[in-house]
């Protein structure tokens, strides 16, 4: 709780409360995908406190699921552990996990749950069927940078726009092509430099792309790997500054980069070919980002 949710460090807290404050300061809307499975192990009260924080900030709550929690013997009444990814489970087990997760979030005080993101991006097309059966509308599990993310969805690596899959609309994580051998890079706050973010955002506006999906996790501004029992760690200062610069840029350009919750775009249509070529970045930006990442390990 201290590391992954509150983000406690020697210089202050940089987890969810901090992120909520930065979003509020810049007038930005964000969806917080919350995994409720931990509450089956330690009780619903910590989950209720987390939901209350997000609700007070008027941000949206979606469902997130990491089946690793099923290895905890206290998680009773749920399917048996079958693997770390949701796609490791059959439809009945996935539907049971999703339904239990939605019910738990609502019990903790969340409003209607409409959006979903699989833990570690580990969804498949069976997940979409289970989401539909549970009444959810949006899925944001598709991350083309990871081969196990919806691997059985045809054309998965080429999607750049929202995609209708029956009653479920998929919002793929925005990705671009950088100058490395791997090429595909998700628009993830800790994975891209500010210059790469700015390039992708500007190009998206220029090309009149309907949607850009940006990812950030609650624990990424804290060196959680170096935390020990009872001792605080250091913040990731370079990443914190990058996050604040990105939020500032979005705020400065809010006339063309409007932030939104999923439920606000429920009725919108997104015309055009889903298979838009990814935006190309430069080798120079890639080298600069690698240098920054090396710096962040010691700074």
Residue frames as qw, qx, qy, qz and C-alpha x, y, z in Angstrom:
[[0.000, 0.886, 0.464, 0.000, 0.00, 0.00, 0.00],
 [0.294, -0.818, 0.092, 0.485, 2.79, 2.43, 0.89],
 [0.360, -0.316, 0.589, 0.651, 4.87, 1.66, -2.17],
 [0.214, 0.240, 0.788, 0.524, 2.43, 0.82, -4.95],
 [0.018, -0.777, -0.603, -0.181, -0.51, 3.06, -4.07],
 [0.240, -0.936, -0.128, 0.224, 0.65, 5.97, -1.91],
 [0.663, 0.585, -0.085, 0.459, 4.15, 6.05, -3.37],
 [0.480, -0.873, 0.057, 0.070, 5.87, 7.03, -0.12],
 [0.731, 0.375, -0.207, 0.531, 9.48, 8.23, -0.39],
 [0.523, -0.356, -0.293, 0.717, 11.95, 10.19, 1.71],
 [0.104, -0.038, 0.139, 0.984, 11.05, 13.33, -0.28],
 [0.495, 0.182, 0.160, -0.834, 7.26, 12.91, -0.15],
 [0.612, 0.244, 0.741, -0.134, 4.50, 10.81, -1.68],
 [0.204, 0.433, -0.494, -0.726, 4.38, 10.27, -5.45],
 [0.176, 0.187, 0.960, 0.111, 1.68, 7.66, -5.90],
 [0.035, 0.603, 0.732, 0.316, -2.04, 8.00, -6.53],
 [0.160, -0.848, -0.356, 0.359, -2.69, 11.07, -4.31],
 [0.257, -0.516, 0.307, 0.757, 0.13, 12.92, -6.06],
 [0.176, 0.154, 0.739, 0.632, -1.09, 11.92, -9.51],
 [0.017, -0.745, -0.666, -0.034, -4.64, 13.00, -8.67],
 [0.203, -0.799, -0.124, 0.552, -3.32, 16.37, -7.53],
 [0.237, -0.314, 0.500, 0.772, -1.25, 16.91, -10.69],
 [0.117, 0.414, 0.785, 0.446, -4.18, 16.00, -12.92],
 [0.098, -0.833, -0.518, 0.169, -6.41, 18.40, -11.00],
 [0.267, -0.661, 0.090, 0.695, -3.84, 21.20, -11.16],
 [0.098, -0.229, 0.603, 0.758, -3.73, 20.87, -14.95],
 [0.597, 0.312, 0.129, -0.728, -7.44, 20.32, -15.50],
 [0.353, 0.291, -0.818, -0.349, -6.95, 16.81, -16.92],
 [0.863, -0.112, 0.159, -0.467, -9.27, 13.83, -16.86],
 [0.207, 0.409, -0.888, -0.028, -7.93, 10.31, -16.35],
 [0.886, -0.190, -0.238, -0.351, -9.29, 6.81, -15.87],
 [0.205, -0.536, 0.768, -0.285, -7.88, 4.92, -12.89],
 [0.812, 0.023, -0.532, -0.239, -7.99, 1.18, -13.56],
 [0.381, -0.532, 0.595, -0.467, -8.13, -0.28, -10.06],
 [0.556, 0.072, -0.827, -0.050, -7.44, -3.93, -9.28],
 [0.604, -0.504, 0.163, -0.595, -9.82, -4.99, -6.47],
 [0.871, -0.016, -0.492, -0.009, -8.45, -8.52, -6.07],
 [0.324, 0.300, -0.626, 0.642, -6.08, -7.44, -3.29],
 [0.447, -0.334, 0.260, -0.788, -9.13, -6.67, -1.16],
 [0.902, -0.130, -0.311, -0.271, -10.10, -10.35, -1.17],
 [0.716, 0.105, -0.528, 0.444, -6.81, -10.95, 0.68],
 [0.310, 0.004, -0.460, 0.832, -6.62, -7.98, 3.09],
 [0.023, 0.616, 0.638, -0.461, -10.19, -6.70, 3.27],
 [0.295, 0.716, 0.493, 0.397, -12.35, -4.14, 1.50],
 [0.239, -0.897, -0.191, 0.319, -11.53, -1.08, 3.64],
 [0.373, -0.450, 0.367, 0.724, -8.21, -0.17, 1.91],
 [0.245, 0.323, 0.696, 0.593, -10.00, -0.49, -1.43],
 [0.057, -0.846, -0.529, -0.019, -12.85, 1.69, -0.18],
 [0.311, -0.771, 0.023, 0.556, -10.36, 4.39, 0.86],
 [0.346, -0.154, 0.565, 0.733, -8.70, 4.27, -2.57],
 [0.134, 0.565, 0.707, 0.403, -12.03, 4.50, -4.41],
 [0.167, -0.881, -0.366, 0.249, -13.05, 7.44, -2.22],
 [0.348, -0.544, 0.245, 0.723, -9.85, 9.31, -3.14],
 [0.224, 0.101, 0.669, 0.702, -10.47, 8.90, -6.86],
 [0.010, -0.714, -0.681, -0.163, -14.15, 9.76, -6.53],
 [0.236, -0.816, -0.215, 0.482, -13.37, 12.96, -4.62],
 [0.237, -0.435, 0.408, 0.767, -11.09, 14.02, -7.47],
 [0.628, 0.571, 0.179, -0.497, -13.92, 13.39, -9.95],
 [0.163, 0.469, -0.779, -0.383, -11.86, 10.96, -11.96],
 [0.853, 0.089, -0.251, -0.449, -13.19, 7.81, -13.59],
 [0.480, -0.388, 0.777, -0.124, -12.69, 4.31, -12.21],
 [0.762, 0.297, -0.455, -0.352, -12.23, 1.26, -14.40],
 [0.923, -0.296, 0.229, -0.088, -11.57, -2.39, -13.60],
 [0.325, 0.661, -0.676, 0.029, -8.07, -3.87, -13.62],
 [0.942, -0.259, 0.122, -0.176, -7.24, -7.51, -12.86],
 [0.228, 0.601, -0.762, 0.082, -3.94, -9.21, -11.96],
 [0.902, -0.177, -0.304, -0.251, -4.68, -12.92, -11.43],
 [0.455, 0.332, -0.673, 0.479, -1.43, -13.27, -9.43],
 [0.380, -0.379, 0.408, -0.739, -3.55, -12.38, -6.39],
 [0.895, -0.107, -0.198, -0.384, -5.22, -15.80, -6.70],
 [0.648, 0.229, -0.649, 0.327, -2.01, -17.35, -5.32],
 [0.133, -0.327, 0.546, -0.760, -2.91, -15.85, -1.93],
 [0.231, -0.246, -0.940, 0.042, -4.85, -18.47, 0.10],
 [0.093, 0.389, 0.515, -0.758, -6.97, -15.68, 1.62],
 [0.366, 0.241, -0.320, -0.840, -8.58, -15.02, -1.79],
 [0.274, 0.180, 0.938, -0.115, -11.46, -17.44, -1.32],
 [0.452, 0.626, 0.510, -0.379, -14.54, -17.75, -3.48],
 [0.342, 0.756, -0.317, -0.459, -12.60, -17.02, -6.67],
 [0.916, 0.351, -0.191, -0.042, -11.29, -19.30, -9.45],
 [0.826, -0.390, 0.206, 0.351, -8.14, -21.28, -8.73],
 [0.045, -0.788, 0.410, 0.456, -4.86, -19.78, -9.91],
 [0.867, 0.336, 0.351, 0.113, -4.11, -20.92, -13.48],
 [0.628, 0.282, 0.169, 0.706, -1.45, -18.41, -14.53],
 [0.257, -0.412, -0.188, 0.854, -0.42, -14.76, -14.23],
 [0.129, 0.064, -0.366, -0.920, -2.38, -13.55, -17.28],
 [0.601, 0.225, 0.367, -0.674, -6.15, -13.35, -17.63],
 [0.663, 0.411, -0.441, -0.443, -5.81, -15.15, -20.96],
 [0.121, 0.268, -0.945, 0.141, -4.63, -18.22, -19.02],
 [0.350, 0.175, 0.743, -0.543, -8.25, -18.75, -17.90],
 [0.108, 0.369, 0.831, 0.402, -11.25, -20.12, -19.76],
 [0.153, -0.477, -0.296, -0.813, -14.31, -17.99, -20.42],
 [0.605, -0.629, -0.467, -0.142, -16.22, -19.12, -17.33],
 [0.642, -0.405, -0.264, 0.595, -13.29, -18.27, -15.03],
 [0.255, 0.149, 0.109, 0.949, -12.64, -14.94, -16.77],
 [0.308, -0.571, -0.398, -0.649, -16.30, -13.97, -16.54],
 [0.668, -0.598, -0.426, 0.119, -16.33, -14.93, -12.87],
 [0.551, -0.223, -0.142, 0.791, -13.21, -12.85, -12.15],
 [0.063, 0.294, 0.231, 0.925, -14.52, -9.83, -14.05],
 [0.458, -0.618, -0.463, -0.440, -17.94, -10.05, -12.43],
 [0.673, -0.534, -0.371, 0.352, -16.44, -10.42, -8.96],
 [0.440, -0.043, -0.028, 0.897, -14.12, -7.47, -9.64],
 [0.131, -0.465, -0.317, -0.816, -16.97, -5.21, -10.77],
 [0.596, -0.637, -0.456, -0.174, -19.08, -6.17, -7.76],
 [0.658, -0.377, -0.293, 0.582, -16.19, -5.51, -5.40],
 [0.250, 0.141, 0.070, 0.955, -15.52, -2.04, -6.83],
 [0.339, -0.551, -0.376, -0.663, -19.18, -1.14, -6.58],
 [0.691, -0.557, -0.443, 0.130, -19.25, -2.44, -3.01],
 [0.564, -0.235, -0.162, 0.775, -16.28, -0.15, -2.28],
 [0.023, 0.751, 0.264, -0.605, -18.20, 2.88, -3.55],
 [0.161, -0.176, 0.558, 0.795, -17.29, 3.10, -7.23],
 [0.561, 0.402, 0.086, -0.718, -19.94, 4.22, -9.67],
 [0.904, 0.357, 0.185, -0.147, -20.97, 2.18, -12.71],
 [0.438, -0.481, 0.625, 0.432, -17.91, 0.39, -14.12],
 [0.717, 0.638, 0.096, -0.264, -17.68, 0.61, -17.91],
 [0.463, 0.747, -0.477, 0.005, -13.96, 0.30, -18.73],
 [0.930, -0.300, 0.198, 0.080, -11.43, -2.50, -18.31],
 [0.377, 0.736, -0.561, 0.031, -7.71, -3.08, -18.68],
 [0.967, -0.133, -0.209, 0.060, -6.14, -6.52, -18.13],
 [0.515, -0.763, 0.354, 0.164, -3.16, -6.76, -15.82],
 [0.454, -0.385, 0.651, 0.471, 0.12, -7.00, -17.76],
 [0.416, 0.420, -0.371, -0.716, -2.00, -6.43, -20.92],
 [0.083, -0.151, 0.980, 0.100, -2.81, -10.16, -20.77],
 [0.641, 0.326, 0.363, -0.592, -6.25, -10.27, -22.39],
 [0.172, -0.004, 0.847, 0.503, -7.49, -12.33, -25.34],
 [0.345, -0.176, -0.443, -0.808, -10.68, -12.34, -27.41],
 [0.473, -0.423, -0.772, 0.041, -12.35, -14.54, -24.78],
 [0.227, -0.311, -0.417, 0.823, -11.85, -11.61, -22.40],
 [0.199, -0.001, -0.233, -0.952, -13.88, -9.40, -24.73],
 [0.505, -0.312, -0.701, -0.397, -16.72, -11.95, -24.65],
 [0.463, -0.399, -0.671, 0.420, -16.56, -12.07, -20.85],
 [0.082, -0.175, -0.166, 0.967, -16.58, -8.27, -20.62],
 [0.352, -0.155, -0.453, -0.804, -19.62, -8.11, -22.86],
 [0.542, -0.373, -0.747, -0.096, -21.43, -10.69, -20.71],
 [0.411, -0.417, -0.523, 0.620, -20.66, -8.61, -17.59],
 [0.069, 0.907, 0.416, -0.018, -22.04, -5.41, -19.14],
 [0.360, -0.606, 0.181, 0.686, -18.78, -3.51, -19.64],
 [0.534, 0.810, 0.192, -0.148, -18.40, -1.31, -22.72],
 [0.331, 0.872, -0.357, 0.052, -14.74, -0.38, -23.16],
 [0.919, -0.243, 0.094, 0.296, -11.50, -2.33, -23.17],
 [0.206, 0.921, -0.328, 0.047, -8.02, -0.77, -23.13],
 [0.821, -0.386, 0.404, 0.119, -5.91, -3.92, -22.85],
 [0.829, 0.464, 0.155, 0.270, -4.44, -3.88, -26.34],
 [0.211, -0.863, 0.359, 0.285, -0.77, -2.89, -26.22],
 [0.842, 0.523, -0.127, -0.029, 0.93, -3.82, -29.49],
 [0.137, 0.741, -0.624, 0.205, 4.37, -3.66, -27.88],
 [0.421, -0.292, 0.808, -0.291, 3.57, -6.91, -26.00],
 [0.328, 0.125, -0.823, -0.447, 3.00, -10.10, -27.97],
 [0.129, -0.267, -0.933, 0.204, 0.73, -11.60, -25.30],
 [0.229, 0.361, 0.316, -0.847, -1.70, -8.68, -25.50],
 [0.700, 0.473, 0.250, -0.472, -4.81, -9.92, -27.37],
 [0.229, -0.394, 0.768, 0.451, -2.64, -12.26, -29.48],
 [0.317, 0.305, 0.877, 0.192, -5.69, -13.83, -31.18],
 [0.282, 0.798, 0.290, -0.447, -7.14, -10.51, -32.35],
 [0.673, 0.407, 0.390, 0.480, -6.61, -10.22, -36.08],
 [0.307, 0.732, 0.101, 0.600, -4.60, -7.14, -37.03],
 [0.569, -0.739, -0.281, 0.227, -3.77, -6.40, -33.40],
 [0.585, -0.300, 0.075, 0.749, -0.41, -4.75, -34.15],
 [0.234, 0.301, 0.393, 0.837, -1.91, -2.27, -36.61],
 [0.199, -0.799, -0.555, -0.121, -4.79, -0.83, -34.60],
 [0.302, 0.079, -0.197, 0.930, -4.44, 2.87, -33.84],
 [0.375, -0.273, -0.092, -0.881, -8.09, 3.95, -33.59],
 [0.544, -0.045, 0.631, -0.552, -10.97, 2.68, -31.41],
 [0.285, 0.096, -0.864, -0.403, -12.25, -0.64, -32.75],
 [0.727, -0.121, 0.159, -0.656, -15.77, -2.05, -32.41],
 [0.232, 0.139, -0.962, -0.026, -15.78, -5.71, -31.35],
 [0.314, -0.508, -0.799, -0.066, -19.45, -6.46, -30.89],
 [0.329, -0.880, -0.300, -0.164, -20.72, -4.53, -27.86],
 [0.636, -0.589, 0.049, 0.497, -17.14, -3.82, -26.73],
 [0.421, 0.886, -0.095, 0.169, -15.12, -0.91, -28.08],
 [0.829, -0.195, -0.033, 0.524, -11.35, -1.42, -27.91],
 [0.058, 0.987, -0.142, 0.046, -9.19, 1.61, -27.20],
 [0.889, 0.109, -0.157, 0.417, -5.63, 0.46, -28.02],
 [0.467, -0.724, 0.079, 0.502, -2.71, 2.04, -26.22],
 [0.454, 0.878, -0.132, -0.082, -1.13, 4.48, -28.65],
 [0.773, -0.305, 0.345, 0.436, 2.18, 3.27, -30.03],
 [0.368, 0.878, -0.222, -0.209, 4.77, 4.68, -32.38],
 [0.922, 0.209, -0.041, 0.323, 7.91, 3.49, -34.16],
 [0.319, -0.890, 0.242, 0.218, 11.17, 4.65, -32.63],
 [0.444, 0.749, -0.487, -0.070, 14.74, 4.34, -33.85],
 [0.441, -0.454, 0.764, -0.124, 15.60, 1.13, -32.02],
 [0.137, 0.141, -0.930, -0.309, 15.69, -2.43, -33.31],
 [0.158, 0.353, 0.869, -0.307, 12.47, -3.26, -31.52],
 [0.003, 0.302, 0.512, 0.804, 10.68, -0.36, -33.16],
 [0.401, -0.634, -0.507, -0.424, 7.23, -0.40, -31.53],
 [0.233, 0.031, -0.543, 0.806, 7.00, 1.81, -28.44],
 [0.210, -0.714, -0.664, -0.070, 3.86, 2.39, -26.35],
 [0.007, 0.655, -0.047, 0.754, 2.99, 5.92, -25.27],
 [0.735, -0.515, -0.409, 0.163, 3.86, 5.17, -21.66],
 [0.157, -0.971, 0.109, -0.141, 5.08, 7.95, -19.37],
 [0.587, -0.645, 0.464, 0.154, 8.05, 5.97, -18.09],
 [0.788, 0.114, 0.513, 0.322, 8.91, 4.46, -21.49],
 [0.468, 0.660, 0.299, 0.505, 9.12, 7.60, -23.63],
 [0.349, -0.148, -0.149, 0.913, 10.91, 10.91, -23.33],
 [0.180, 0.688, 0.350, -0.610, 9.04, 14.19, -23.24],
 [0.140, 0.483, -0.471, -0.724, 10.32, 14.97, -26.75],
 [0.039, -0.084, -0.944, -0.315, 8.87, 11.66, -28.01],
 [0.096, 0.579, 0.730, -0.349, 5.56, 12.44, -26.31],
 [0.155, 0.665, 0.033, -0.729, 5.44, 15.90, -27.82],
 [0.087, 0.284, -0.717, -0.630, 6.26, 14.53, -31.28],
 [0.011, -0.283, -0.950, -0.132, 3.49, 11.90, -31.11],
 [0.091, 0.658, 0.565, -0.489, 0.93, 14.35, -29.75],
 [0.134, 0.603, -0.196, -0.762, 1.74, 17.00, -32.35],
 [0.089, 0.142, -0.831, -0.530, 1.69, 14.47, -35.19],
 [0.069, 0.419, 0.898, -0.115, -1.64, 13.09, -33.94],
 [0.173, 0.707, 0.296, -0.619, -3.16, 16.56, -34.11],
 [0.113, 0.503, -0.488, -0.704, -1.67, 17.22, -37.54],
 [0.131, 0.014, -0.918, -0.375, -3.01, 13.89, -38.86],
 [0.577, -0.191, -0.034, -0.793, -6.40, 14.48, -37.18],
 [0.413, -0.046, -0.905, 0.089, -6.26, 11.26, -35.21],
 [0.523, -0.595, -0.335, -0.511, -9.35, 10.85, -33.06],
 [0.789, -0.605, -0.007, -0.102, -7.83, 9.25, -29.96],
 [0.404, 0.531, -0.640, 0.380, -4.49, 9.08, -28.14],
 [0.835, -0.507, -0.177, -0.119, -4.24, 6.68, -25.19],
 [0.202, 0.657, -0.568, 0.453, -1.46, 7.42, -22.67],
 [0.842, -0.322, -0.433, 0.036, -0.40, 5.03, -19.90],
 [0.061, 0.575, -0.572, 0.581, 0.99, 5.66, -16.42],
 [0.688, -0.320, -0.649, 0.057, 1.01, 3.40, -13.34],
 [0.467, -0.853, -0.097, -0.211, 0.63, 4.40, -9.71],
 [0.798, -0.529, 0.128, 0.258, 4.03, 3.09, -8.56],
 [0.781, 0.436, 0.093, 0.437, 6.32, 4.23, -11.33],
 [0.137, 0.851, -0.180, 0.474, 7.69, 7.36, -9.67],
 [0.603, -0.658, 0.397, -0.216, 9.03, 5.40, -6.69],
 [0.367, 0.468, -0.804, 0.005, 12.01, 3.06, -6.56],
 [0.845, -0.304, 0.082, -0.432, 9.87, 0.24, -5.18],
 [0.890, 0.194, -0.390, 0.133, 12.58, -2.34, -5.86],
 [0.402, 0.354, -0.539, 0.650, 14.81, -0.77, -3.21],
 [0.525, -0.543, 0.128, -0.643, 12.17, -0.56, -0.49],
 [0.422, 0.027, -0.865, 0.270, 12.72, -2.69, 2.59],
 [0.452, -0.624, -0.636, -0.032, 10.46, -3.29, 5.53],
 [0.404, -0.792, -0.297, 0.349, 9.90, -0.08, 7.46],
 [0.372, -0.436, 0.230, 0.786, 12.28, 1.99, 5.31],
 [0.465, 0.804, 0.185, -0.319, 11.43, 4.56, 2.66],
 [0.706, 0.136, 0.410, 0.561, 13.12, 4.83, -0.71],
 [0.119, -0.382, 0.188, 0.897, 13.97, 7.56, -3.21],
 [0.574, 0.650, 0.315, -0.387, 11.64, 9.06, -5.81],
 [0.618, 0.247, 0.494, 0.559, 12.28, 8.80, -9.55],
 [0.040, -0.682, -0.120, 0.720, 12.86, 12.52, -9.96],
 [0.025, -0.223, 0.593, 0.773, 13.52, 12.50, -13.70],
 [0.068, -0.363, -0.874, -0.317, 10.28, 10.61, -14.35],
 [0.078, -0.693, -0.562, 0.445, 8.32, 12.89, -12.03],
 [0.011, -0.554, 0.148, 0.819, 9.50, 15.94, -13.94],
 [0.022, -0.002, -0.779, -0.627, 8.63, 14.25, -17.24],
 [0.057, -0.541, -0.839, 0.017, 5.11, 13.46, -16.01],
 [0.046, -0.730, -0.332, 0.596, 4.55, 17.03, -14.92],
 [0.019, -0.390, 0.427, 0.815, 5.88, 18.38, -18.23],
 [0.026, -0.226, -0.871, -0.436, 3.51, 16.10, -20.17],
 [0.066, -0.682, -0.692, 0.227, 0.55, 17.21, -18.07],
 [0.070, -0.650, -0.030, 0.756, 1.57, 20.83, -18.56],
 [0.021, -0.163, 0.647, 0.745, 1.80, 20.33, -22.33],
 [0.046, -0.446, -0.869, -0.209, -1.65, 18.74, -22.46],
 [0.086, -0.738, -0.477, 0.470, -3.05, 21.63, -20.46],
 [0.082, -0.517, 0.232, 0.820, -1.41, 24.24, -22.72],
 [0.189, 0.133, -0.688, -0.688, -2.89, 22.57, -25.81],
 [0.297, 0.254, 0.843, -0.370, -6.25, 21.53, -24.38],
 [0.496, 0.498, -0.011, -0.711, -8.07, 23.21, -27.28],
 [0.661, 0.410, -0.523, -0.349, -6.88, 20.39, -29.55],
 [0.427, 0.136, -0.870, 0.206, -5.83, 17.76, -26.96],
 [0.588, -0.418, 0.076, -0.689, -9.01, 17.33, -24.92],
 [0.050, 0.154, -0.947, 0.279, -8.74, 14.83, -22.08],
 [0.681, -0.151, -0.228, -0.679, -11.77, 12.65, -21.51],
 [0.494, -0.160, 0.795, -0.315, -13.24, 9.82, -19.50],
 [0.058, 0.053, 0.926, 0.370, -14.47, 6.76, -21.35],
 [0.156, 0.566, 0.782, -0.210, -18.10, 7.23, -20.38],
 [0.135, 0.692, 0.063, -0.706, -18.08, 10.71, -21.92],
 [0.242, 0.443, -0.598, -0.623, -17.36, 9.33, -25.38],
 [0.502, 0.111, 0.840, -0.173, -19.78, 6.44, -25.16],
 [0.585, 0.630, 0.467, -0.206, -21.92, 7.63, -28.06],
 [0.146, 0.784, -0.364, -0.482, -19.19, 9.05, -30.27],
 [0.917, 0.328, 0.204, 0.104, -18.28, 7.44, -33.57],
 [0.320, -0.679, 0.469, 0.465, -14.71, 7.33, -34.85],
 [0.782, 0.601, 0.078, -0.141, -14.70, 7.32, -38.61],
 [0.235, 0.782, -0.570, -0.090, -11.77, 6.15, -40.68],
 [0.831, 0.198, -0.518, 0.043, -9.58, 3.12, -41.11],
 [0.753, -0.651, 0.098, -0.010, -8.51, 1.49, -37.85],
 [0.869, -0.056, 0.168, 0.462, -5.25, 0.43, -39.52],
 [0.172, 0.974, -0.122, 0.079, -3.49, 3.79, -39.54],
 [0.742, 0.319, -0.356, 0.470, 0.27, 3.61, -39.88],
 [0.590, -0.670, -0.244, 0.379, 2.01, 4.33, -36.56],
 [0.077, 0.986, -0.143, 0.029, 3.76, 7.66, -36.16],
 [0.835, 0.222, -0.194, 0.464, 7.49, 7.53, -36.86],
 [0.389, -0.896, 0.111, 0.184, 9.98, 9.02, -34.44],
 [0.482, 0.771, -0.398, 0.123, 13.67, 9.66, -35.07],
 [0.832, 0.015, -0.410, 0.375, 16.85, 7.86, -34.06],
 [0.197, 0.432, -0.336, 0.813, 18.02, 11.06, -32.35],
 [0.578, -0.477, 0.090, -0.656, 14.99, 11.08, -30.03],
 [0.946, -0.171, -0.273, -0.047, 15.53, 7.40, -29.26],
 [0.648, 0.217, -0.415, 0.600, 19.19, 7.93, -28.33],
 [0.101, -0.478, 0.267, -0.831, 18.25, 10.90, -26.14],
 [0.776, -0.403, -0.058, -0.482, 15.62, 8.83, -24.34],
 [0.905, -0.036, -0.364, 0.217, 18.05, 5.95, -23.72],
 [0.374, 0.348, -0.395, 0.763, 20.50, 8.44, -22.22],
 [0.421, -0.476, 0.145, -0.758, 17.77, 9.80, -19.96],
 [0.909, -0.271, -0.218, -0.230, 16.83, 6.30, -18.83],
 [0.748, 0.124, -0.432, 0.488, 20.44, 5.55, -17.94],
 [0.050, 0.422, -0.314, 0.849, 20.53, 8.78, -15.93],
 [0.640, -0.449, -0.062, -0.621, 17.29, 7.91, -14.11],
 [0.869, -0.142, -0.463, 0.107, 18.91, 4.78, -12.63],
 [0.585, -0.099, -0.396, 0.701, 21.20, 6.89, -10.56],
 [0.023, 0.085, -0.101, 0.991, 19.29, 10.17, -10.37]]
